[in-house]
Amino acid sequence: MPARQTSATPPLRNPLIAAACLFLVAGLAFTAIVFLAPAPEAGTAARTALDMPEEDAAPVEVAQVPAASPVIFAEGEADETLSLPGVRETQDVLGGEVEPPPGSNAARALALQRASNVPYDGLFEDGPGGPLPVIGPDGRRPSTAYARAFEAEPGTPVIAVIVGGLGVSESLTEAAIESLPPEITLSFVPYARDLQAWMNRARAAGHEVMIELPMEPFDYPNNDPGPHTLLADASEAENMRRLHWLLSRASGYFGVTNYLGARLSGSEAALARIYSEADRRGLALFHDGAGRPGGAPGAAARAGVPLALADRVIDADPSTRAIDARLLELEALAIQNGQSLGSGFAYPVTVGALQSWAEGLERRGYQLAPASHVASIRAGRAGHDT
């Protein structure tokens, strides 16, 4: 039986079948490229991730957008003032000032910026510790330039209160600035750390501010008010040197008052020279009303300058009942004279009593006024320029 003969041809040797297979593979590859390629918006990110050079991408036409207008700042203002943490901008793109809502962070920042703009041009000269106040070439005085603006209601008795001893205790100073009505005048110790910052903050809260002059008490130096204390027996040159150092510790205050000073008040000649120099520099003069009567007013009369003497020390007895009694006396004096002036220290009990008392003052028919207003009334009655 003859052998069986096989004549089958090996697969894919047929040219048509090979071409068909190649075409099928090419189609599958094209389909994979289409579906797996990244979307056009992700192209830039994909190139960055793969560190591909930008020029490998096909050029893309981008619409031309006009450049934004530059921000124009007020003259002399740095752009960092507009980027305070948590504070929105207070300038618009035209440089005009935008008033932020009262009580907001921006409002407080703007108030502080304005309050920090001291000393004013023309109202200072160089001093041993900083700028010394002077009367401006146009006759403008620091006593009016830095005083709180106030408009009295006709026929309404006004009462002013000065709270002193500020700047030494951070907690007491902060409580007085933030808690007391802005019409209450605040007085600062010249040795306070960051004195200018405290004064700026007080002025930003609406208070007018004063600086205290340490004056010699009877038991000096056992009771020492501090360096540069003004002394009864010091030479005029020495007291002027000390006074100028004290006055150059900060700017923005409208007047000065005493800290202690019973012995110096007994030396009218020495105190008169101090008052005369402070008045020559355009400052309002106050005395807290403590100590022997007659000494400070006598020195002011001798110097021919106005002096506002407090009618009551409201917390000589630092108890709520005693302070309330003194405040009632100020009300009675305001009815009698049209105005009255009290002084006190930033004790927590004093601050608390003043808060409660001031809340109902208008309903009782009185107006709370800054100390500068009462000083102006008294100077006008005495025939002094203010």
GIVEN-V113233 format. One record per residue. N is the residue number from 1. NEAR is the number of other ideal C-beta (glycine too) atoms within 10 Angstrom. Layout:
# GIVEN-V113233
n:N near:NEAR
n:N near:NEAR
This chain:
# GIVEN-V113233
n:1 near:3
n:2 near:4
n:3 near:5
n:4 near:5
n:5 near:5
n:6 near:5
n:7 near:4
n:8 near:5
n:9 near:7
n:10 near:6
n:11 near:8
n:12 near:10
n:13 near:8
n:14 near:11
n:15 near:8
n:16 near:6
n:17 near:10
n:18 near:12
n:19 near:10
n:20 near:12
n:21 near:10
n:22 near:9
n:23 near:9
n:24 near:10
n:25 near:10
n:26 near:10
n:27 near:10
n:28 near:8
n:29 near:10
n:30 near:10
n:31 near:10
n:32 near:10
n:33 near:8
n:34 near:8
n:35 near:7
n:36 near:7
n:37 near:11
n:38 near:10
n:39 near:7
n:40 near:9
n:41 near:7
n:42 near:11
n:43 near:15
n:44 near:12
n:45 near:10
n:46 near:13
n:47 near:15
n:48 near:10
n:49 near:9
n:50 near:7
n:51 near:6
n:52 near:12
n:53 near:7
n:54 near:8
n:55 near:6
n:56 near:7
n:57 near:12
n:58 near:6
n:59 near:6
n:60 near:8
n:61 near:5
n:62 near:6
n:63 near:4
n:64 near:5
n:65 near:6
n:66 near:5
n:67 near:5
n:68 near:7
n:69 near:8
n:70 near:7
n:71 near:13
n:72 near:12
n:73 near:13
n:74 near:11
n:75 near:6
n:76 near:6
n:77 near:12
n:78 near:8
n:79 near:9
n:80 near:7
n:81 near:16
n:82 near:15
n:83 near:10
n:84 near:17
n:85 near:6
n:86 near:7
n:87 near:17
n:88 near:13
n:89 near:14
n:90 near:18
n:91 near:18
n:92 near:11
n:93 near:11
n:94 near:8
n:95 near:12
n:96 near:9
n:97 near:11
n:98 near:11
n:99 near:9
n:100 near:18
n:101 near:8
n:102 near:8
n:103 near:8
n:104 near:12
n:105 near:14
n:106 near:18
n:107 near:16
n:108 near:17
n:109 near:20
n:110 near:21
n:111 near:18
n:112 near:17
n:113 near:15
n:114 near:13
n:115 near:19
n:116 near:16
n:117 near:14
n:118 near:20
n:119 near:20
n:120 near:15
n:121 near:7
n:122 near:13
n:123 near:23
n:124 near:19
n:125 near:12
n:126 near:8
n:127 near:16
n:128 near:14
n:129 near:14
n:130 near:16
n:131 near:18
n:132 near:19
n:133 near:28
n:134 near:18
n:135 near:18
n:136 near:16
n:137 near:8
n:138 near:6
n:139 near:9
n:140 near:14
n:141 near:21
n:142 near:25
n:143 near:27
n:144 near:14
n:145 near:18
n:146 near:26
n:147 near:23
n:148 near:19
n:149 near:9
n:150 near:17
n:151 near:8
n:152 near:14
n:153 near:11
n:154 near:5
n:155 near:7
n:156 near:13
n:157 near:22
n:158 near:21
n:159 near:23
n:160 near:28
n:161 near:28
n:162 near:26
n:163 near:25
n:164 near:22
n:165 near:21
n:166 near:27
n:167 near:27
n:168 near:14
n:169 near:14
n:170 near:12
n:171 near:9
n:172 near:19
n:173 near:22
n:174 near:14
n:175 near:17
n:176 near:27
n:177 near:23
n:178 near:11
n:179 near:14
n:180 near:23
n:181 near:16
n:182 near:16
n:183 near:22
n:184 near:26
n:185 near:31
n:186 near:27
n:187 near:31
n:188 near:24
n:189 near:21
n:190 near:23
n:191 near:16
n:192 near:22
n:193 near:9
n:194 near:13
n:195 near:21
n:196 near:16
n:197 near:14
n:198 near:23
n:199 near:29
n:200 near:23
n:201 near:21
n:202 near:27
n:203 near:25
n:204 near:19
n:205 near:19
n:206 near:17
n:207 near:25
n:208 near:27
n:209 near:27
n:210 near:25
n:211 near:26
n:212 near:26
n:213 near:25
n:214 near:24
n:215 near:26
n:216 near:26
n:217 near:20
n:218 near:15
n:219 near:11
n:220 near:19
n:221 near:10
n:222 near:7
n:223 near:11
n:224 near:13
n:225 near:22
n:226 near:13
n:227 near:11
n:228 near:21
n:229 near:22
n:230 near:24
n:231 near:19
n:232 near:20
n:233 near:11
n:234 near:17
n:235 near:10
n:236 near:12
n:237 near:8
n:238 near:13
n:239 near:22
n:240 near:15
n:241 near:13
n:242 near:20
n:243 near:20
n:244 near:16
n:245 near:17
n:246 near:24
n:247 near:25
n:248 near:19
n:249 near:22
n:250 near:25
n:251 near:24
n:252 near:24
n:253 near:29
n:254 near:25
n:255 near:25
n:256 near:27
n:257 near:24
n:258 near:27
n:259 near:22
n:260 near:24
n:261 near:29
n:262 near:19
n:263 near:20
n:264 near:30
n:265 near:26
n:266 near:18
n:267 near:17
n:268 near:21
n:269 near:11
n:270 near:23
n:271 near:27
n:272 near:19
n:273 near:19
n:274 near:24
n:275 near:25
n:276 near:17
n:277 near:18
n:278 near:22
n:279 near:23
n:280 near:12
n:281 near:21
n:282 near:22
n:283 near:25
n:284 near:29
n:285 near:26
n:286 near:29
n:287 near:24
n:288 near:23
n:289 near:21
n:290 near:17
n:291 near:21
n:292 near:12
n:293 near:11
n:294 near:13
n:295 near:19
n:296 near:27
n:297 near:14
n:298 near:16
n:299 near:26
n:300 near:24
n:301 near:16
n:302 near:15
n:303 near:22
n:304 near:11
n:305 near:22
n:306 near:24
n:307 near:22
n:308 near:24
n:309 near:17
n:310 near:23
n:311 near:22
n:312 near:21
n:313 near:16
n:314 near:28
n:315 near:23
n:316 near:14
n:317 near:11
n:318 near:15
n:319 near:12
n:320 near:13
n:321 near:8
n:322 near:15
n:323 near:25
n:324 near:14
n:325 near:13
n:326 near:18
n:327 near:22
n:328 near:12
n:329 near:15
n:330 near:22
n:331 near:17
n:332 near:12
n:333 near:18
n:334 near:23
n:335 near:11
n:336 near:10
n:337 near:15
n:338 near:15
n:339 near:23
n:340 near:25
n:341 near:29
n:342 near:27
n:343 near:27
n:344 near:28
n:345 near:21
n:346 near:25
n:347 near:17
n:348 near:13
n:349 near:15
n:350 near:22
n:351 near:20
n:352 near:14
n:353 near:23
n:354 near:25
n:355 near:14
n:356 near:12
n:357 near:21
n:358 near:18
n:359 near:10
n:360 near:9
n:361 near:16
n:362 near:12
n:363 near:7
n:364 near:9
n:365 near:12
n:366 near:20
n:367 near:19
n:368 near:18
n:369 near:28
n:370 near:24
n:371 near:29
n:372 near:25
n:373 near:23
n:374 near:28
n:375 near:26
n:376 near:22
n:377 near:20
n:378 near:18
n:379 near:19
n:380 near:12
n:381 near:12
n:382 near:12
n:383 near:7
n:384 near:16
n:385 near:11
n:386 near:16
